[in-house]
Amino acid sequence: MLSLYIYYQVHPDHAAVLQGAVQDMQARLRSAMPGLAASLHVREDAGASALTWMEIYHFNGHADDRAWATFEGALAMQAAQLPEGLIGARQVERFRALPARTAH
């Protein structure tokens, strides 16, 4: 299973508006992409001057390369329309789950 992790920093003064925008974006993507799971997380940093957020995406069940390409295209278009408040660029990482080891 493939998972997409996107992390970035957010200016605290813009956090409330940006949180709503990201969660609305995720709801639209889930609605358009059957089986898509999406969540938004914040790093637990006491005293940080900027918030670090992480969006996590994966498909429940099998999604082929075409489904991922469609999803990533839709995500890029919607993310480009997010309101101000990000500090720097969104960093995208892709991880694939390792298969379970068989006991010997």
MODELLER restraints for C-alpha pairs under 7 A, 6 or more apart:
rsr = mdl.restraints
at = mdl.atoms
rsr.add(forms.Gaussian(group=physical.xy_distance, feature=features.Distance(at['CA:1:A'], at['CA:96:A']), mean=5.52, stdev=0.5))
rsr.add(forms.Gaussian(group=physical.xy_distance, feature=features.Distance(at['CA:1:A'], at['CA:97:A']), mean=5.28, stdev=0.5))
rsr.add(forms.Gaussian(group=physical.xy_distance, feature=features.Distance(at['CA:2:A'], at['CA:58:A']), mean=6.31, stdev=0.5))
rsr.add(forms.Gaussian(group=physical.xy_distance, feature=features.Distance(at['CA:2:A'], at['CA:94:A']), mean=6.97, stdev=0.5))
rsr.add(forms.Gaussian(group=physical.xy_distance, feature=features.Distance(at['CA:2:A'], at['CA:95:A']), mean=5.72, stdev=0.5))
rsr.add(forms.Gaussian(group=physical.xy_distance, feature=features.Distance(at['CA:2:A'], at['CA:96:A']), mean=4.31, stdev=0.5))
rsr.add(forms.Gaussian(group=physical.xy_distance, feature=features.Distance(at['CA:2:A'], at['CA:97:A']), mean=6.39, stdev=0.5))
rsr.add(forms.Gaussian(group=physical.xy_distance, feature=features.Distance(at['CA:3:A'], at['CA:57:A']), mean=5.65, stdev=0.5))
rsr.add(forms.Gaussian(group=physical.xy_distance, feature=features.Distance(at['CA:3:A'], at['CA:58:A']), mean=4.68, stdev=0.5))
rsr.add(forms.Gaussian(group=physical.xy_distance, feature=features.Distance(at['CA:3:A'], at['CA:94:A']), mean=5.83, stdev=0.5))
rsr.add(forms.Gaussian(group=physical.xy_distance, feature=features.Distance(at['CA:3:A'], at['CA:95:A']), mean=5.30, stdev=0.5))
rsr.add(forms.Gaussian(group=physical.xy_distance, feature=features.Distance(at['CA:3:A'], at['CA:96:A']), mean=6.22, stdev=0.5))
rsr.add(forms.Gaussian(group=physical.xy_distance, feature=features.Distance(at['CA:4:A'], at['CA:56:A']), mean=5.71, stdev=0.5))
rsr.add(forms.Gaussian(group=physical.xy_distance, feature=features.Distance(at['CA:4:A'], at['CA:57:A']), mean=5.04, stdev=0.5))
rsr.add(forms.Gaussian(group=physical.xy_distance, feature=features.Distance(at['CA:4:A'], at['CA:58:A']), mean=6.40, stdev=0.5))
rsr.add(forms.Gaussian(group=physical.xy_distance, feature=features.Distance(at['CA:4:A'], at['CA:93:A']), mean=5.91, stdev=0.5))
rsr.add(forms.Gaussian(group=physical.xy_distance, feature=features.Distance(at['CA:4:A'], at['CA:94:A']), mean=4.71, stdev=0.5))
rsr.add(forms.Gaussian(group=physical.xy_distance, feature=features.Distance(at['CA:4:A'], at['CA:95:A']), mean=6.50, stdev=0.5))
rsr.add(forms.Gaussian(group=physical.xy_distance, feature=features.Distance(at['CA:5:A'], at['CA:54:A']), mean=6.61, stdev=0.5))
rsr.add(forms.Gaussian(group=physical.xy_distance, feature=features.Distance(at['CA:5:A'], at['CA:55:A']), mean=5.78, stdev=0.5))
rsr.add(forms.Gaussian(group=physical.xy_distance, feature=features.Distance(at['CA:5:A'], at['CA:56:A']), mean=4.75, stdev=0.5))
rsr.add(forms.Gaussian(group=physical.xy_distance, feature=features.Distance(at['CA:5:A'], at['CA:57:A']), mean=6.62, stdev=0.5))
rsr.add(forms.Gaussian(group=physical.xy_distance, feature=features.Distance(at['CA:5:A'], at['CA:92:A']), mean=5.86, stdev=0.5))
rsr.add(forms.Gaussian(group=physical.xy_distance, feature=features.Distance(at['CA:5:A'], at['CA:93:A']), mean=5.11, stdev=0.5))
rsr.add(forms.Gaussian(group=physical.xy_distance, feature=features.Distance(at['CA:5:A'], at['CA:94:A']), mean=6.24, stdev=0.5))
rsr.add(forms.Gaussian(group=physical.xy_distance, feature=features.Distance(at['CA:6:A'], at['CA:54:A']), mean=5.41, stdev=0.5))
rsr.add(forms.Gaussian(group=physical.xy_distance, feature=features.Distance(at['CA:6:A'], at['CA:55:A']), mean=5.05, stdev=0.5))
rsr.add(forms.Gaussian(group=physical.xy_distance, feature=features.Distance(at['CA:6:A'], at['CA:56:A']), mean=6.52, stdev=0.5))
rsr.add(forms.Gaussian(group=physical.xy_distance, feature=features.Distance(at['CA:6:A'], at['CA:90:A']), mean=6.27, stdev=0.5))
rsr.add(forms.Gaussian(group=physical.xy_distance, feature=features.Distance(at['CA:6:A'], at['CA:91:A']), mean=5.36, stdev=0.5))
rsr.add(forms.Gaussian(group=physical.xy_distance, feature=features.Distance(at['CA:6:A'], at['CA:92:A']), mean=4.50, stdev=0.5))
rsr.add(forms.Gaussian(group=physical.xy_distance, feature=features.Distance(at['CA:6:A'], at['CA:93:A']), mean=6.24, stdev=0.5))
rsr.add(forms.Gaussian(group=physical.xy_distance, feature=features.Distance(at['CA:7:A'], at['CA:52:A']), mean=6.90, stdev=0.5))
rsr.add(forms.Gaussian(group=physical.xy_distance, feature=features.Distance(at['CA:7:A'], at['CA:53:A']), mean=5.51, stdev=0.5))
rsr.add(forms.Gaussian(group=physical.xy_distance, feature=features.Distance(at['CA:7:A'], at['CA:54:A']), mean=4.27, stdev=0.5))
rsr.add(forms.Gaussian(group=physical.xy_distance, feature=features.Distance(at['CA:7:A'], at['CA:55:A']), mean=6.37, stdev=0.5))
rsr.add(forms.Gaussian(group=physical.xy_distance, feature=features.Distance(at['CA:7:A'], at['CA:90:A']), mean=5.79, stdev=0.5))
rsr.add(forms.Gaussian(group=physical.xy_distance, feature=features.Distance(at['CA:7:A'], at['CA:91:A']), mean=5.28, stdev=0.5))
rsr.add(forms.Gaussian(group=physical.xy_distance, feature=features.Distance(at['CA:7:A'], at['CA:92:A']), mean=6.78, stdev=0.5))
rsr.add(forms.Gaussian(group=physical.xy_distance, feature=features.Distance(at['CA:8:A'], at['CA:52:A']), mean=5.65, stdev=0.5))
rsr.add(forms.Gaussian(group=physical.xy_distance, feature=features.Distance(at['CA:8:A'], at['CA:53:A']), mean=5.58, stdev=0.5))
rsr.add(forms.Gaussian(group=physical.xy_distance, feature=features.Distance(at['CA:8:A'], at['CA:54:A']), mean=6.72, stdev=0.5))
rsr.add(forms.Gaussian(group=physical.xy_distance, feature=features.Distance(at['CA:8:A'], at['CA:89:A']), mean=6.53, stdev=0.5))
rsr.add(forms.Gaussian(group=physical.xy_distance, feature=features.Distance(at['CA:8:A'], at['CA:90:A']), mean=4.95, stdev=0.5))
rsr.add(forms.Gaussian(group=physical.xy_distance, feature=features.Distance(at['CA:8:A'], at['CA:91:A']), mean=6.23, stdev=0.5))
rsr.add(forms.Gaussian(group=physical.xy_distance, feature=features.Distance(at['CA:9:A'], at['CA:50:A']), mean=6.07, stdev=0.5))
rsr.add(forms.Gaussian(group=physical.xy_distance, feature=features.Distance(at['CA:9:A'], at['CA:51:A']), mean=5.37, stdev=0.5))
rsr.add(forms.Gaussian(group=physical.xy_distance, feature=features.Distance(at['CA:9:A'], at['CA:52:A']), mean=4.39, stdev=0.5))
rsr.add(forms.Gaussian(group=physical.xy_distance, feature=features.Distance(at['CA:9:A'], at['CA:53:A']), mean=6.11, stdev=0.5))
rsr.add(forms.Gaussian(group=physical.xy_distance, feature=features.Distance(at['CA:9:A'], at['CA:86:A']), mean=5.79, stdev=0.5))
rsr.add(forms.Gaussian(group=physical.xy_distance, feature=features.Distance(at['CA:9:A'], at['CA:87:A']), mean=5.15, stdev=0.5))
rsr.add(forms.Gaussian(group=physical.xy_distance, feature=features.Distance(at['CA:9:A'], at['CA:88:A']), mean=6.96, stdev=0.5))
rsr.add(forms.Gaussian(group=physical.xy_distance, feature=features.Distance(at['CA:10:A'], at['CA:50:A']), mean=5.74, stdev=0.5))
rsr.add(forms.Gaussian(group=physical.xy_distance, feature=features.Distance(at['CA:10:A'], at['CA:51:A']), mean=5.03, stdev=0.5))
rsr.add(forms.Gaussian(group=physical.xy_distance, feature=features.Distance(at['CA:10:A'], at['CA:52:A']), mean=6.23, stdev=0.5))
rsr.add(forms.Gaussian(group=physical.xy_distance, feature=features.Distance(at['CA:10:A'], at['CA:85:A']), mean=5.58, stdev=0.5))
rsr.add(forms.Gaussian(group=physical.xy_distance, feature=features.Distance(at['CA:10:A'], at['CA:86:A']), mean=4.54, stdev=0.5))
rsr.add(forms.Gaussian(group=physical.xy_distance, feature=features.Distance(at['CA:10:A'], at['CA:87:A']), mean=5.52, stdev=0.5))
rsr.add(forms.Gaussian(group=physical.xy_distance, feature=features.Distance(at['CA:11:A'], at['CA:50:A']), mean=5.32, stdev=0.5))
rsr.add(forms.Gaussian(group=physical.xy_distance, feature=features.Distance(at['CA:11:A'], at['CA:51:A']), mean=6.48, stdev=0.5))
rsr.add(forms.Gaussian(group=physical.xy_distance, feature=features.Distance(at['CA:11:A'], at['CA:85:A']), mean=5.31, stdev=0.5))
rsr.add(forms.Gaussian(group=physical.xy_distance, feature=features.Distance(at['CA:11:A'], at['CA:86:A']), mean=6.26, stdev=0.5))
rsr.add(forms.Gaussian(group=physical.xy_distance, feature=features.Distance(at['CA:11:A'], at['CA:87:A']), mean=6.47, stdev=0.5))
rsr.add(forms.Gaussian(group=physical.xy_distance, feature=features.Distance(at['CA:12:A'], at['CA:50:A']), mean=6.09, stdev=0.5))
rsr.add(forms.Gaussian(group=physical.xy_distance, feature=features.Distance(at['CA:12:A'], at['CA:51:A']), mean=6.38, stdev=0.5))
rsr.add(forms.Gaussian(group=physical.xy_distance, feature=features.Distance(at['CA:14:A'], at['CA:85:A']), mean=5.02, stdev=0.5))
rsr.add(forms.Gaussian(group=physical.xy_distance, feature=features.Distance(at['CA:18:A'], at['CA:83:A']), mean=6.35, stdev=0.5))
rsr.add(forms.Gaussian(group=physical.xy_distance, feature=features.Distance(at['CA:18:A'], at['CA:85:A']), mean=6.82, stdev=0.5))
rsr.add(forms.Gaussian(group=physical.xy_distance, feature=features.Distance(at['CA:21:A'], at['CA:82:A']), mean=6.46, stdev=0.5))
rsr.add(forms.Gaussian(group=physical.xy_distance, feature=features.Distance(at['CA:25:A'], at['CA:78:A']), mean=6.72, stdev=0.5))
rsr.add(forms.Gaussian(group=physical.xy_distance, feature=features.Distance(at['CA:26:A'], at['CA:38:A']), mean=6.10, stdev=0.5))
rsr.add(forms.Gaussian(group=physical.xy_distance, feature=features.Distance(at['CA:30:A'], at['CA:36:A']), mean=5.31, stdev=0.5))
rsr.add(forms.Gaussian(group=physical.xy_distance, feature=features.Distance(at['CA:30:A'], at['CA:37:A']), mean=6.70, stdev=0.5))
rsr.add(forms.Gaussian(group=physical.xy_distance, feature=features.Distance(at['CA:35:A'], at['CA:59:A']), mean=5.18, stdev=0.5))
rsr.add(forms.Gaussian(group=physical.xy_distance, feature=features.Distance(at['CA:35:A'], at['CA:60:A']), mean=4.99, stdev=0.5))
rsr.add(forms.Gaussian(group=physical.xy_distance, feature=features.Distance(at['CA:35:A'], at['CA:61:A']), mean=6.81, stdev=0.5))
rsr.add(forms.Gaussian(group=physical.xy_distance, feature=features.Distance(at['CA:36:A'], at['CA:57:A']), mean=7.00, stdev=0.5))
rsr.add(forms.Gaussian(group=physical.xy_distance, feature=features.Distance(at['CA:36:A'], at['CA:58:A']), mean=5.86, stdev=0.5))
rsr.add(forms.Gaussian(group=physical.xy_distance, feature=features.Distance(at['CA:36:A'], at['CA:59:A']), mean=4.36, stdev=0.5))
rsr.add(forms.Gaussian(group=physical.xy_distance, feature=features.Distance(at['CA:36:A'], at['CA:60:A']), mean=6.24, stdev=0.5))
rsr.add(forms.Gaussian(group=physical.xy_distance, feature=features.Distance(at['CA:37:A'], at['CA:57:A']), mean=5.59, stdev=0.5))
rsr.add(forms.Gaussian(group=physical.xy_distance, feature=features.Distance(at['CA:37:A'], at['CA:58:A']), mean=5.35, stdev=0.5))
rsr.add(forms.Gaussian(group=physical.xy_distance, feature=features.Distance(at['CA:37:A'], at['CA:59:A']), mean=5.74, stdev=0.5))
rsr.add(forms.Gaussian(group=physical.xy_distance, feature=features.Distance(at['CA:37:A'], at['CA:60:A']), mean=6.72, stdev=0.5))
rsr.add(forms.Gaussian(group=physical.xy_distance, feature=features.Distance(at['CA:38:A'], at['CA:56:A']), mean=5.63, stdev=0.5))
rsr.add(forms.Gaussian(group=physical.xy_distance, feature=features.Distance(at['CA:38:A'], at['CA:57:A']), mean=4.62, stdev=0.5))
rsr.add(forms.Gaussian(group=physical.xy_distance, feature=features.Distance(at['CA:38:A'], at['CA:58:A']), mean=6.86, stdev=0.5))
rsr.add(forms.Gaussian(group=physical.xy_distance, feature=features.Distance(at['CA:39:A'], at['CA:55:A']), mean=5.71, stdev=0.5))
rsr.add(forms.Gaussian(group=physical.xy_distance, feature=features.Distance(at['CA:39:A'], at['CA:56:A']), mean=5.33, stdev=0.5))
rsr.add(forms.Gaussian(group=physical.xy_distance, feature=features.Distance(at['CA:39:A'], at['CA:57:A']), mean=6.80, stdev=0.5))
rsr.add(forms.Gaussian(group=physical.xy_distance, feature=features.Distance(at['CA:40:A'], at['CA:54:A']), mean=5.76, stdev=0.5))
rsr.add(forms.Gaussian(group=physical.xy_distance, feature=features.Distance(at['CA:40:A'], at['CA:55:A']), mean=4.59, stdev=0.5))
rsr.add(forms.Gaussian(group=physical.xy_distance, feature=features.Distance(at['CA:40:A'], at['CA:56:A']), mean=6.51, stdev=0.5))
rsr.add(forms.Gaussian(group=physical.xy_distance, feature=features.Distance(at['CA:41:A'], at['CA:53:A']), mean=5.55, stdev=0.5))
rsr.add(forms.Gaussian(group=physical.xy_distance, feature=features.Distance(at['CA:41:A'], at['CA:54:A']), mean=5.03, stdev=0.5))
rsr.add(forms.Gaussian(group=physical.xy_distance, feature=features.Distance(at['CA:41:A'], at['CA:55:A']), mean=6.35, stdev=0.5))
rsr.add(forms.Gaussian(group=physical.xy_distance, feature=features.Distance(at['CA:42:A'], at['CA:51:A']), mean=6.98, stdev=0.5))
rsr.add(forms.Gaussian(group=physical.xy_distance, feature=features.Distance(at['CA:42:A'], at['CA:52:A']), mean=5.76, stdev=0.5))
rsr.add(forms.Gaussian(group=physical.xy_distance, feature=features.Distance(at['CA:42:A'], at['CA:53:A']), mean=4.41, stdev=0.5))
rsr.add(forms.Gaussian(group=physical.xy_distance, feature=features.Distance(at['CA:42:A'], at['CA:54:A']), mean=6.22, stdev=0.5))
rsr.add(forms.Gaussian(group=physical.xy_distance, feature=features.Distance(at['CA:43:A'], at['CA:52:A']), mean=5.40, stdev=0.5))
rsr.add(forms.Gaussian(group=physical.xy_distance, feature=features.Distance(at['CA:43:A'], at['CA:53:A']), mean=6.21, stdev=0.5))
